[in-house]
Amino acid sequence: MRSLLRRGLALAAGAALLGGCTVSASPPNGGSGTPSAHTSHSAAAHAPKPVRPWNAHPPSVAALGDSITRGFDACSPLSDCPEVSWATGTRTKVDSVAQRLLSTAPATKSWNVAHSGARVADLPDQARAAAAHRPAMVTVLIGANDACASTADAMTPVADFRDAFNGALSYLHRVLPQTQILVASIPDLKRLWSVGRQNPLGKQVWKLGLCPSMLRDADSHSAAAEQRRDTVRNRVIAYNAVLGEVCGRYTRCRYDGGAVFDYRFGTGELSTWDWFHPNADGQAELARILSSIADRN
């Protein structure tokens, strides 16, 4: 997506573990050893919930993801600006997750290995890059580019999304079993269309190729256009369901429960370079939302 935007603007500028029930070899009262349905349900109802260890103030953090986490277009056009990243940024105005939570200096104990333009298929490679630093916490915000395809039909299939995301989490939990993972939901791209189209300049920039599956023909209210936007939004919802489902399989993983998706951002939190990526204020809101999720014991 970034490469399309770069070319377009250049042209424009030039023109539990399963909690195993162990059946006794000699069940009491001469029973068969097979628990009744009532006994099983009763035991499940009263079984303690599995402990999910979490350190609200980890000593280090690595950030995985795409252009949002890289702060793309937040400071200057067509450029990453990781210093304002919601996850690992160092600017006081943003007050990133690293600044809020780390028990040591964020500048020396945080790493941003996200890549602008990344899709979920890129996440396993980012996980390997992050693992080299052995962070105590990893943040993940990925998936907008999987939905922002050339057409709705070209979006990443949900099954492929699940496989790639699970592969990355499985790897991290295998090589860094004590590392916790904070997973953010994908923002609501249809809300982005709804608020951004109110700006005439933004709509012109979108024509250069930004998220065409959602933002193409921004003023059209035809049945086909509305159906296309709903299809993209539903795919984002499906991706978010995968994020929550897969994260829930791992003891040291925490999902935001859809908090980022549900946040009703406005144009004041969008980059005036592309009316798509969050500006510094938008990054600060992401930091606030996700820090509040991470800062719960």
C-alpha positions in Angstrom: 0.0 0.0 0.0 2.8 2.4 0.9 4.5 1.8 -2.5 1.3 2.6 -4.3 0.9 5.8 -2.3 4.5 6.7 -2.9 4.2 6.3 -6.7 0.9 8.1 -6.7 2.1 11.1 -4.7 5.2 11.3 -6.7 3.1 11.5 -9.9 0.9 14.1 -8.2 3.9 16.1 -7.1 5.3 16.0 -10.6 1.9 16.8 -12.1 -4.3 -25.0 29.0 -3.0 -27.2 28.4 -6.2 -29.3 28.5 -6.8 -29.7 32.3 -6.7 -33.5 32.2 -9.2 -35.4 34.2 -7.4 -38.4 35.6 -9.7 -41.4 36.1 -8.9 -43.5 39.1 -7.9 -47.1 38.3 -10.1 -48.1 41.3 -13.1 -45.8 41.4 -14.8 -45.5 44.7 -18.0 -47.4 45.4 -17.2 -49.9 42.7 -18.0 -47.4 40.0 -17.0 -48.0 36.4 -14.6 -45.0 36.4 -16.6 -43.1 33.8 -17.9 -39.8 35.3 -21.6 -39.1 34.9 -22.7 -36.1 32.8 -23.9 -34.4 36.0 -20.5 -35.0 37.7 -18.6 -33.7 34.7 -20.7 -30.5 34.4 -20.5 -29.9 38.1 -16.8 -30.2 38.2 -16.4 -28.0 35.2 -18.6 -25.3 36.8 -16.6 -25.3 40.0 -13.1 -25.7 38.5 -10.9 -22.7 39.1 -10.1 -20.7 36.0 -6.6 -21.3 34.7 -4.1 -18.7 35.8 -2.9 -16.4 33.0 0.3 -14.9 34.2 0.9 -11.2 33.2 3.4 -8.6 34.2 1.9 -5.1 33.8 5.4 -3.6 33.9 7.7 -5.7 31.8 11.4 -4.7 31.4 11.4 -4.7 27.6 9.1 -4.7 24.6 9.2 -5.5 20.9 6.6 -4.3 18.4 5.4 -6.2 15.4 3.0 -5.0 12.7 2.6 -2.7 9.8 2.7 1.0 8.9 0.5 2.0 11.8 3.1 0.7 14.3 5.9 2.4 12.3 4.2 5.8 12.5 4.0 6.1 8.7 2.9 9.5 7.5 2.6 10.8 11.1 5.4 13.2 10.9 6.2 13.8 7.2 4.9 12.5 3.9 5.8 9.0 2.8 8.0 8.3 5.7 8.0 6.1 8.8 8.2 8.0 12.1 8.8 5.3 14.8 9.4 7.9 17.4 5.6 8.5 17.5 4.7 4.8 17.4 1.9 3.9 19.9 4.0 0.8 20.9 7.6 2.0 21.2 7.6 5.7 20.5 9.8 8.0 22.5 7.9 11.3 22.1 6.4 12.6 25.3 3.2 13.6 23.5 2.4 10.1 22.4 3.3 8.4 25.7 3.7 5.1 24.1 3.1 1.6 25.6 6.8 1.4 26.2 6.9 4.7 28.0 4.0 3.9 30.2 4.7 0.4 31.1 8.4 -0.4 31.0 10.2 -0.6 34.2 13.5 0.5 32.5 14.4 3.2 30.0 12.2 2.6 26.8 14.9 3.9 24.4 17.2 1.1 25.3 14.7 -1.7 26.0 12.2 -1.4 23.1 12.5 -2.5 19.5 10.2 -1.7 16.6 10.5 -4.5 14.0 7.2 -3.7 12.3 7.3 -3.0 8.5 5.2 -0.6 6.6 3.1 -2.5 4.1 3.3 -5.7 6.1 0.6 -8.3 6.0 -0.1 -11.2 8.4 2.1 -13.4 6.2 5.1 -11.3 7.2 4.4 -11.8 10.9 6.4 -15.0 11.4 9.6 -13.3 10.0 9.0 -10.3 12.3 8.5 -12.7 15.2 12.0 -14.2 14.5 13.5 -10.7 14.4 11.9 -9.8 17.7 13.0 -13.0 19.3 16.6 -12.1 18.8 16.1 -9.3 21.4 14.4 -11.6 23.8 11.8 -9.1 24.9 9.6 -9.6 27.9 6.6 -8.4 26.0 5.7 -8.3 22.3 2.9 -6.2 20.8 1.1 -7.1 17.6 -1.1 -4.9 15.4 -1.5 -6.5 12.0 -4.2 -7.1 9.4 -5.3 -3.8 7.8 -3.2 -4.5 4.7 -4.8 -7.9 4.4 -8.2 -6.2 4.1 -6.8 -3.3 2.0 -6.5 -5.2 -1.2 -7.0 -4.1 -4.8 -10.5 -5.6 -4.6 -12.6 -7.3 -2.0 -12.0 -10.6 -3.7 -8.3 -10.2 -3.3 -8.3 -9.9 0.5 -6.4 -12.5 2.5 -8.6 -15.5 3.2 -9.5 -15.9 6.8 -8.0 -19.4 7.0 -4.7 -18.1 5.6 -4.8 -15.3 8.1 -5.3 -17.7 11.0 -2.5 -20.0 9.8 0.0 -17.1 9.6 -1.0 -15.5 12.9 -1.0 -18.8 14.8 2.4 -19.6 13.3 3.9 -16.4 14.7 2.4 -16.9 18.1 3.3 -20.5 18.3 6.9 -19.7 17.4 7.1 -16.9 20.0 5.7 -19.1 22.8 8.0 -21.9 21.8 11.3 -19.9 21.7 10.3 -17.3 24.4 8.0 -19.2 26.7 8.1 -16.5 29.4 7.3 -13.6 26.9 3.8 -12.2 27.0 2.0 -10.9 23.9 -0.4 -8.0 23.6 -2.6 -8.2 20.5 -4.5 -5.2 19.2 -7.6 -5.5 17.1 -7.6 -4.1 13.5 -9.2 -0.6 13.3 -12.6 -0.2 11.7 -11.8 0.6 8.0 -15.4 1.5 7.3 -15.3 4.2 9.9 -12.1 5.4 8.3 -14.1 5.8 5.0 -17.0 7.4 6.8 -15.0 10.1 8.6 -12.2 10.6 6.0 -14.5 11.2 3.0 -15.7 14.4 4.6 -12.4 16.0 3.6 -12.1 16.8 -0.1 -8.3 16.6 -0.1 -8.4 13.2 1.6 -10.7 11.8 -1.1 -8.3 13.0 -3.8 -5.4 11.4 -2.0 -7.3 8.1 -1.7 -7.6 8.0 -5.5 -3.9 7.4 -5.7 -4.4 3.9 -4.5 -5.0 3.9 -0.7 -7.0 0.8 0.4 -9.0 0.5 -2.8 -11.1 -2.3 -1.5 -12.7 0.1 1.0 -11.9 3.7 -0.2 -12.4 3.5 -3.9 -15.3 5.6 -5.2 -15.6 7.2 -1.8 -18.7 9.2 -2.7 -20.6 6.3 -4.3 -23.7 5.0 -2.5 -24.5 2.5 -5.1 -25.6 -1.0 -4.0 -22.4 -2.5 -5.3 -20.2 0.1 -3.4 -22.1 -0.4 -0.2 -21.9 -4.1 -0.5 -18.1 -3.9 -1.2 -17.5 -1.8 1.9 -19.6 -4.1 4.1 -17.7 -7.1 2.7 -14.4 -5.5 3.7 -15.7 -4.5 7.2 -17.0 -8.0 7.8 -13.6 -9.4 6.8 -11.9 -7.2 9.3 -14.4 -8.4 11.9 -13.5 -12.0 11.0 -9.8 -11.2 11.2 -10.4 -9.8 14.7 -12.2 -12.9 15.7 -9.2 -14.9 14.7 -6.9 -12.7 16.7 -9.0 -13.2 19.8 -9.5 -16.9 19.3 -5.8 -17.7 18.6 -4.5 -15.4 21.3 -6.9 -17.2 23.8 -5.1 -20.5 23.2 -1.9 -19.2 24.7 -1.5 -18.6 28.4 0.7 -15.5 28.0 -1.3 -13.7 25.4 -3.8 -10.9 25.9 -6.2 -9.5 23.2 -7.8 -6.1 23.5 -11.3 -7.5 23.0 -11.9 -5.2 20.0 -11.1 -2.0 21.8 -9.1 -0.5 18.9 -11.8 -1.6 16.4 -14.5 0.0 18.5 -12.7 3.3 19.1 -14.6 6.1 17.3 -11.7 8.1 16.0 -12.2 11.4 14.0 -10.4 13.3 11.3 -8.3 15.1 14.0 -6.5 11.8 14.6 -5.7 11.1 10.9 -2.6 12.1 9.0 -3.2 15.1 6.8 -0.8 13.6 4.3 -3.0 10.6 3.5 -6.2 10.8 5.7 -5.6 7.1 6.4 -2.9 6.5 8.9 -3.1 7.9 12.5 -1.2 11.1 13.2 0.6 11.7 16.4 -2.7 12.3 18.2 -4.1 9.1 16.8 -1.0 7.3 17.9 -1.4 8.7 21.4 -5.0 7.3 21.5 -3.8 3.9 20.4 -1.2 4.1 23.2 -3.8 5.0 25.7 -6.2 2.3 24.7 -3.6 -0.5 24.6 -1.7 0.6 27.7 -4.9 0.3 29.6 -5.4 -3.2 28.4 -1.8 -4.2 29.2 -1.7 -2.4 32.6 -4.2 -4.9 34.2 -2.9 -7.6 36.4 
